[in-house]
Amino acid sequence: MIARTITVARKELLHIVRDRRTMAVMFLIPIVQLFLLGYAATTDIEHLRTTVLDGDRTPQSRELIEAYRASNYFDIVAYVADEDELARMMDRGTVWAGLIIPAGYGADVVSGQTASVAFVIDGSDPNVANAVFAASQQVGQAQSMRIIERRLGISPDEMTALEVRSRVWYNPEMKSVNFMIPGLIAMILFTITIMLTSLAIVREREQGTIEQLMVTPIRPIELVVGKVTPYIAVAFFNVLEVLAIGVYWFGVPIHGSLGLLMALAAVFLMTSLGIGIFISSVTNTQQEAMLTVWMMLLPSIFLAGFFFPLEAMPKFLQAISYFIPLRYMLVIIRGIILKGVGIGPLADQVVPLLLFGVSILIFAATRFRKRLE
């Protein structure tokens, strides 16, 4: 029995060594996981993109802005003229927070009265919102103490010099489920179409039936479309199913257009279908296809902002994330469901996603056709 066991083990080892693709994936996946988790799996939030609406424009207001800038929590990336412009920037996801300093702030500080400012927070991601909320209060309290210390004869315990009134937009209760459910919809679209498309075509090749199909009058493009169409329907059904459960069971509100959501989901499907077809053109067995799928899913999950905010990652990982289509779809779907935005504020995400989809789909279909021929 031991001899037979050793013989089977030797045979399996030879299969692994001779299959260079499988062996490479086996050794690369742990390395990829190590780097992704080591760098991306962090909840330390710093350098959040912040805009400022300074209605006072005094030395006191500039001092307050500088206090927020020097805290390392906030990067002042823009100054706006009114609240409408601030709202547009937050709708597009350009900034996470906005500091609003009203007119008369400087006069209140000089006269010894309690000055108030507003700090608006994007609550789409509760993890980021909680960190921003705490940081805004911390910086405000520190600045308040500095102002009180400069006032002669006034004890910090007797008077508050600055009051920061923080408001959370889009997800006032900061419920994590409101953030996760939209992300799950994008993940389902991505994983289902890639996995099922690649496996469906590879299965035909593995079983030897694809050659039988090719001797029929059917063309390669017809074969591909016929194979992937049922999985597109499955993906959309899963999207509606998750939406229904999210709304009626978890109480996730949908503030935007469901039709726009489905239309942009169709655009996103072009990328996942293209990746699935490409995988089917470079693999010969279902095992190889599955390993390759997971090899591509790992960076997509960790570097697209699904679990961890992109702002918490190193700059080089943030740069890599621009080449991951799931990043754009997460912003789109969360923008429609949580913020209720239309196509305008999402243009910066839709255009790259459309370019990715068309390019990947054309490249994958061309390579697959050449292999069949």
C-alpha positions, 0 to 999 in steps of 0.5 A: 500500500505504501509503495502504491501511495508513493507511486501516485504521489510521484505521478502527481508531482510530475504532473505539477512540475510539467504543468508550468502554468499551474505550478506558477499560480500555486507559488504566486498566489501566496506571494500575492496574498502576502503583499496585498494583505500586508500593504492593503489590509490597513485601517489607518486613514490619512491624507484624505482628500478635503475641500474648503469653503472659506466664507471668511477669508481672514487670518483666523480662517487661514490658521484653522485651514492650516491646522487641518492641513498640518494634521496629516489626516486631511489633504486640502486639494481644492477651494470652492466658492459655494456649497453647490460646488462642494456637493458636486465634488462629493457626488463625483467622489473627488473629495471625502470631506469639506470644511465650511468656514462661515463669514464672521468666523474671524470676528467671533474668534477675536471678540472672544465669542464661540466660533462655529464651522461646519465639517461635511463628511461623505458617509458612503464608507462608514469606516472612512466616515468614522475616522474622518468624524473623529479626526475633524473633532480632534483637530477642532478641539486642538485649535480651540485650545490654542485660541483659548490659550491666547486669550488672557484671563480666560480658562479653557474649562470656562469657555469653548472657543471653537465648535465643529459641527460635523454632518454625515451625508449619504449614509447618516447612520454610517451603517456598514451594510449600506456600503457593503451591499452595493460592493457585493453587487459589483463583485457578483457581476465580476466573479460570476461572469469571469468564472462561468464564461471561462469554465464553460468554454474550457469545458468544451475543449477539455471534453473534446466537444469544441472540435465537434462544434467547429466542424458545424456551420457555426462561426467562432463569434456565434459560439462565444456569444451563445456560450456566454449569453446564459451567464449574462442573464444569470449575472443580472438575475443575481444583481436583482436578487442581491438588490432585493435582499439588500433593500427589503431585508437589510434596509439599504436605500436606493437613491438613484436610477435602477435603469442607469445602474443596469445600463452601466452594469452592462458596460461593466460586463464587457470587461468581465466577459472579455477577461473570461474569454481571454482566460479560456484562450490561455488555459486547457483545463477547468483546473487551470481556468479556475486557478487563473480566475482566482489569480486575477480576482485577488488584486481586484478584490483588494486593490479596487476599494471593496474592503479597504479604502484606497487612501489607506494604501501606498501610492504605488498600489493606488497607481496600480488600482487604476488598471483594475476595472472593478475600481470604477464600477464600485464608485459607480454603483455606490454613487447611484445607490447611496448618493443618487447621482446621475451620469454626469458626476460618474463620467470620470468612472464611466469613460475609463470603464467603457475603454477597458471593456471595449479593449479587453473584449476585442482583444480576447475575442480576437485571440480566442478566434485565432486559437480556434482557427 
